[in-house]
Amino acid sequence: MLASAAMTACTVLNTSAGAVADPCPDSEVVFARGTNEPPASGRWDRRSSTR
């Protein structure tokens, strides 16, 4: 009986609490083209990519 009580006490003391983490932050999506700008022509221009 004493051994059973000792094992129960060890189990209770060694039981770790569950991991708790902060909630994930909201993500933000940013588009390269403005809302009121016309769509791109589809051609890639090296000068515009080095700004």
Contact map, one row per residue, 1 for C-alpha under 8 A:
111110000000000000000000000000000000000000000000000
111111000000000000000000000000000000000000000000000
111111100000000000000000000000000000000000000000000
111111110000000000000000000000000000000000000000000
111111111000000000000000000000000000000000000000000
011111111100000000000000000000000000000000000000000
001111111110000000000000000000000000000000000000000
000111111111000000000000000000000000000000000000000
000011111111100000000000000000000000000000000000000
000001111111110000000000000000000000000000000000000
000000111111111000000000000000000000000000000000000
000000011111111000000000000000000000000000000000000
000000001111111000000000000000000000000000000000000
000000000111111100000000000000000000000000000000000
000000000011111110000000000000000000000000000000000
000000000000011111000000000000000000000000000000000
000000000000001111100000000000000000000000000000000
000000000000000111110000000000000000000000000000000
000000000000000011111000000000000000000000000000000
000000000000000001111100000000000000000000000000000
000000000000000000111110000000000000000000000000000
000000000000000000011111000000000000000000000000000
000000000000000000001111100000000000000000000000000
000000000000000000000111110000000000000000000000000
000000000000000000000011111000000000000000000000000
000000000000000000000001111100000000000000000000000
000000000000000000000000111110000000000000000000000
000000000000000000000000011111000000000000000000000
000000000000000000000000001111100000000000000000000
000000000000000000000000000111110000000000000000000
000000000000000000000000000011111100000000000000000
000000000000000000000000000001111100000000000000000
000000000000000000000000000000111110101000000000000
000000000000000000000000000000111111100000000000000
000000000000000000000000000000001111100000000000000
000000000000000000000000000000000111110000000000000
000000000000000000000000000000001111111000000000000
000000000000000000000000000000000001111100000000000
000000000000000000000000000000001000111110000000000
000000000000000000000000000000000000011111100000000
000000000000000000000000000000000000001111100000000
000000000000000000000000000000000000000111110000000
000000000000000000000000000000000000000111111000000
000000000000000000000000000000000000000001111100000
000000000000000000000000000000000000000000111111100
000000000000000000000000000000000000000000011111110
000000000000000000000000000000000000000000001111111
000000000000000000000000000000000000000000001111111
000000000000000000000000000000000000000000001111111
000000000000000000000000000000000000000000000111111
000000000000000000000000000000000000000000000011111
